Amino acid sequence: MITGLTFTLIAFSLHLPDFFQVSIALMGFVAISGATHDIALDGIYLTALSDKVQAQYIGWQGAFYNAAKLLSYGRLVYVAGMLKNSMGALNAWTIIMLIFAAIMIGASFYHMTSLPKEKKRAERTGSAKETYQELVEIIVSFFRKKHVWFYILFIVLYRSAEGLAMKVLPLFLGDSREAGGLGLLTEQIGIVNGICGALAFVTGSILGGYYISKFGLKKTLFSLCCAFNIPFIIYLLFAIYQPSSLVTIGAGVTFEWFGYGFGFVGLTLFMMQQVAPGKHQMAHYAFASGIMNLGVLIPGAVSGYLADQFGYEAFFTIVLVAAIPAFVVTALVPFTYNVDVEKIK
């Protein structure tokens, strides 16, 4: 509900003289609200299901988790492009933000009736000092976990190439061919990502989940890393040859998004089953999830600068080089727990 109401404020903030500062501040608030919701939602998945069922349905969980990106990058970008032609960019993006608001507010009412009802917890009676000591114990116990520093390195590096590529990709698709891009219209980018990408990603995520469930995470993790990172080569080929056919571009994006979905589920399940187990599993999963997103945000923060400095061809070469450490750490990452053992309480 908070996220939806904040998107409503963002929609109206676009019409203010200082719209940029106000909208960015509101989006920061949405990020905090969304991250908190994300952890709570994963908590239901983590605490309610056995390890075997987690592996079986992690593809579905990953598909719906990332469907938001596809909705944003694809369908709603297409709608924005169509509306822009008739009512201008400002009004078009106002409507898009209100659509986001309606989705989130609607979801909040759905959650009120559909989420599992949690047993009422006993009220906490500890002092502020005891609460602080518990927080310290949770943090210290996380960094005392076996192999935790290797796990942090693995989590960060697994998505580093993605962090570079995904922020620049929409710019690359829409930039002029003279500037090294593919020159697609806004609505064409929406078609490529929202239709080709969406179907490929959902299919890849679901198949990846069943793949892990059948063969086990330990046996499949390296192949999942390959599926996740190797398809970024398609964008280097696009930068070199600059195809003009929308079918060719759509096929390439489909290939990359399928690999993205197939490989992403491996990292999520790894955090649930190798990093989180123990007394404070939800807090420790939250730490791991935050570290994972930090590993995406840092490369993303410098990606635009690198693309501007070196051009798209060199930039996507850098992306592929950035993927090499992911292969190394994935091949060497140790497993603390067996996937098939009874879930640790």
N, C-alpha and C positions, 0 to 999 in steps of 0.2 A: 504493500500500500504506500509506504514512504517513497519507494522508487517511482511508482506511478505518479504520485502527486508532484514529485520533483521534476519529472519529465514535463508535466503540465506547466510548471514554472519556466522551464527551459524554453518551451514553445513561445511563451509570451515574452521572455527575455530577448528573443531574437529581434524584437521590434524596438528595443531601447537604444539610445545613442551609444551607451557603453556596453553593447550587447556582448562583445567578445569576453571581457573580463567577467561579467555576470554569468554568462552561460558556461564558461570554463569552471568557475567556482561551483556552480550547481552540478556540473558533470562530475566534479571531484566528490561531491556528496553522494551522487548516484554510485560512484565506484565503491565507496565505503559501504553503503547499504547493500549493493549487489554482492560484494565479497562476503559480507556477513551471512547473507541469505545462501550463498553458494556453499559455505561450510556447513550450515544447518541442514541443507538438503542432502549433501553428501553424508552427513551424520546418520540420517535415516537409512541410507543405503548400506553404510558401513556396519551399523549396530544391529540391523534387523535381519541381515542375510548371512548365511554360512560362506566360507571361502569358496566352495564349489559353485554355489549359486551366484556369488559375486562375479566369478570368472565367466560363467555362462551368460550373464546379462550385462556385463560391463560394456559390450558393444552397443546395446540399446541405450544404456546410460550415457555413454560418450556421444552417441548420435544426437540425442536430444539436448545434451549439454552444449554441443557446438552448433546445433541448428540455429541458435540465436545469431551466431556470426554470419551464417549463410543468409538468414532473413535480412540482416542489416546490410551485408555487402552486396546481396543479390536482389531479392524481390523488392525491397523498399527503395533501393537505389534506382531500380527500374521505374518504380512508381514516381519517385522524385524527378527523374528525367522526363517522364511524360507530363507531369504537372508543371514543371518549369516552363515548358513550351507554351502553356496556355495562361499561366498566372504569375510567372516569374519565380526566381529562385527563393526569395524570402518567404512567400506564401507557401511554396511547395514544401520547404523544410519545416515550416510551422506545422503543416498537416502531418508530416512524417513523425515529428516529435509527439504530437497528440495521439497518433496511432500507437507509438511506444507506450504512452501513458495509459491508453485504454487497455492494451494487452496486460500490463502489469497490474492495474487495478482489478481487471477481470480475474486474473490469476489469484489475487489475494482473496477474493470471495470464494473461489474454488478451493483454495487451501483451507479456509475456515471449516469447510464441511468434509473434505476428503482426506486430509492427512491423518495418520494414525494418532489416536488420542493417547497422550503420554500420562502415565500415572502421576498423580500430584506428588511432587517432591516435598520432603520435610524442609521447613524454612531454615535457612542458614542462620546459626546463632553465634558463629565465630567472630572474634574481634577483628578489627582492621589488621592488627599484627599477624593474627593467624591466617587471614586471607592472603596477606603479603607473603608469608612463609610458604603457603601452598603454591602460590604463583612461582616463587623462586624454585621450589622443588620440581614443578612441572617443567620449567625451562632447563634446569640443571639435568634432570633425568633424560631429557631429549638428547642433549649433547653427550651423555654418557652411554647412549645406545651403542651396541656393537656395530661397527662399520659405518657409523653415522656420517663421518666426514667424507667417506667414499660415496655414500648415498647422496649427500648434498651436491658433490661434484657431478655425479651422474644425472641428478634431477636438473641441474642448471645447464649442462652441456647437451642433454638430449634434445632440447628445443631451441638451442642457440641459433641454428640456421633458420628455423622458422621465424624466430624473433626478428631477424634481419629482413627476410624476404616478404613477410606478410604485410608489413606496413607500407612497403614500396610498391607492392604488386598492383593495387588499384591505380596508383600514379603511372606506373609503367603501361598498363593497359590503355589508359586514357590520354597519355602524353602524345604529342604530335610525332609523326614518323621522322620528321626532320630532326627532332630532339632525341631520337633513338627509341621512342615508344611505339605502340601499335596503333594509335590513333582511333580507338573505339569511342563511340558515343556513350553517354551516360546510361542510356537504356540498354545498349549492347553489353556493357559491363554487367548490368543487372541480369541479363539473360545468361551470360557466360557463368557468372558466379551463382546466381539464384536458381537456375534450372540445372545446368550441367554439373556445377559444383555441389549443389544440394543433394541431388540423386546419388552422385558418386560417393560423397562423404558418408551419407547414411548407410549405403550399401557396404562400404568399406568398414565402417565401425561395427556393424552387426556381424559381418563375416569375421572380423578380427576377434570379437568376443567369443564366438564359437570355436575359432581356431585355437585360442588360448585354453578354452575349456576342454578341448579334446586332447591337446598335447602337453599342457602345463606351461606356466609362465617361464620357468627356468629354461626350458628347451626352445621356447619361441621368441624370447626377448630380443636376441640379436637380429633375427629375421624381421621382427617388427620395427626395429630401429632402421634397418635398411629400407623397408617399405615407407617409413616416415620421411627419410632424408634424401634418398636417391632421386625421387621424382622432381626435386627442385632443379634438376638438370634441364628440364623442359623449358624453363624460363631463360636459361642461358642460350639455348637453341633459338628461342623466340627473339632474343636480343640480337643474335648474330644474323638471322635470316629474315626477321621482320615479316612473317607471313601476313597476307591481307585477307585470307579466307576466314570468315567467322567460324566455319565448320572445323577448320584446322586448329584454330585457337581454342574453340570449345572442346575439341578432343584432347588437346594438351592439358587444359585446365581440369578436365574430367579425370585424366590419368593422375594428376598431382593430388587432387582432392580425395580420390579413392585411397591413395597411399597414405595421405594425411589421416583419414579416418581409421584405416586399418592399423596404423602404427601408434596412434595417440592412445588407444585403450590400454596398451601395454604399460605406459608410464603411470596412468591413473591407478591401475591394479597393483603395480609395484609399490606405490606409496601406501595403498590400503593394506597390503599383505606383508610388506617387508619393513616399512618405516613406522607405521602407526601402531602395530600390536603392542600391548602392554597396559599398564594401569591407566594411563591418560591417553588412550588411543585417539579420541576426538581432537584433543588439543594438539597432539603430535601430528595428526593428519593435517590439521590447519596450518601448522608450521611448515610442513612439507609442501602443501599447496601454495602457500605464500612464497616460499623459496622458488618453486617452479615458475610462478608468474613473474617473479623478479628476474629470473633467467631469461624470460621473454621480453620484458620491458626494457632492460638495459640495452640489448642489441637493437631493439626497436627505436630507442631514443637516438641512436647514432646512425641508423640506417639511411634516413633522408640526407644527412650530411655526406655520407659515403657515396650515395647515388649521384648527388650533385657534383661531387668532386671528381669522380672517376668515370661517370657514365654508366649506363645500364649493363653493357656487356661485361665490363670489369667488375661491376657490383655483384652480378650474379655468379661470377667466378669466385669472388670473396665468400659468397654464401656457401658454395660447395666446399671451399677450403674450411669454413667454419664448421662444417658437418663432420669432418674427419675425427676430431676429438670425441665426438659422440659415439662413433664406431668403436674406438679404443676402450673407452670406459664401459660401454655396454658389454663388450667381450670379456672384460675383467671383473665386472661387478659381482661381489659375493652375495649369496643368499643366506639370510639368518634363519628363516623359517621355511619349513616345507609347506607347500600350498595346500596339500590335502589333509594336514593335521587339523584337529578340532580347533576352532577359533579360540584364541587366547582371550580370557576375560579380564 
